[in-house]
Amino acid sequence: MSTASRPTVAVAFHSGYGHTAVLAEAVARGAAEGGAEVVTVPVDTITEEQWDQLDAADAIVFGSPTYMGTASGAFHAFAEATSKRWFTSAWKDKLAAGFTNSGSKSGDKLHTLQFFSVLAAQHGMNWINLGLHPGWNTSEASENDLNRLGIFLGAGAQTHTDHGPDEVHKADIATAEHLGRRVAEQTAVVLAGRTALAAVTV
Ligand SMILES: Cc1cc2nc3c(=O)[nH]c(=O)nc-3n(C[C@H](O)[C@H](O)[C@H](O)COP(=O)(O)O)c2cc1C
């Protein structure tokens, strides 16, 4: 983990058909804008070097499409493989967040985000929520609002199943960027607090 206040944020994601990958890039972009060093890790092809990158990160943002009401099978395989880290509490006190994408407006996305938050809790990680009020919930609001799907736990996106990755909704991309920025900023606050605490306890 970083000792200075510049955080390292890892984006650990799976995308079967490229839509969620667009959001992973947006989270990474937002985190970089927020001052973090960023690594993206496609979990279905994860290497030993990338496991090391996750171990070294201050925050890990989990991302997956919603398949059958939960994260994809590939993401679940990755989650099971993290049990090696669980045994040694290797990820304890890292920060965590999550994003998902589905074909339907709801599509049971919340369940995927809840799965991510439980995975984080099992590791003793501290969950960072989206930190946005819902958009698109008044007569004057628009589908182009940030957080247009009105999710609090993480970033959610909806992509029509006959649309390609280049048609992921711009508001959902912006919402994912927001999440990345927020994770970077909140992680920097925690790192600064740890540094300050270490200074007064020596
Ligand atoms: C096996 C499978 C299961 C799916 N299950 C859901 C679902 O439960 N809810 C939903 O709204 N969309 C569901 N979808 C649609 C995907 O979430 C949607 O197409 C998404 O954009 C795919 O993201 P990806 O390109 O990153 O894989 C499913 C798609 C597949 C292939």
The ligand as a Gaussian input file, in Angstrom:
#p B3LYP/6-31G(d) Opt

LIG

0 1
 C      -25.810000     -14.711000     -19.471000
 C      -26.399000     -13.339000     -19.397000
 C      -27.231000     -13.021000     -18.344000
 C      -27.778000     -11.743000     -18.240000
 N      -28.552000     -11.441000     -17.158000
 C      -29.061000     -10.195000     -17.048000
 C      -29.820000      -9.842000     -15.890000
 O      -29.996000     -10.590000     -14.934000
 N      -30.371000      -8.585000     -15.873000
 C      -30.228000      -7.704000     -16.905000
 O      -30.796000      -6.622000     -16.852000
 N      -29.438000      -7.999000     -17.970000
 C      -28.844000      -9.215000     -18.056000
 N      -28.043000      -9.516000     -19.123000
 C      -27.683000      -8.455000     -20.062000
 C      -26.264000      -7.894000     -19.753000
 O      -26.182000      -7.464000     -18.414000
 C      -25.932000      -6.709000     -20.678000
 O      -26.010000      -7.169000     -22.022000
 C      -24.572000      -6.111000     -20.398000
 O      -24.447000      -4.935000     -21.174000
 C      -23.425000      -7.051000     -20.754000
 O      -22.219000      -6.444000     -20.345000
 P      -20.814000      -6.939000     -20.906000
 O      -20.750000      -6.559000     -22.384000
 O      -19.787000      -6.205000     -20.122000
 O      -20.749000      -8.425000     -20.716000
 C      -27.493000     -10.782000     -19.246000
 C      -26.659000     -11.132000     -20.311000
 C      -26.118000     -12.378000     -20.384000
 C      -25.191000     -12.711000     -21.538000

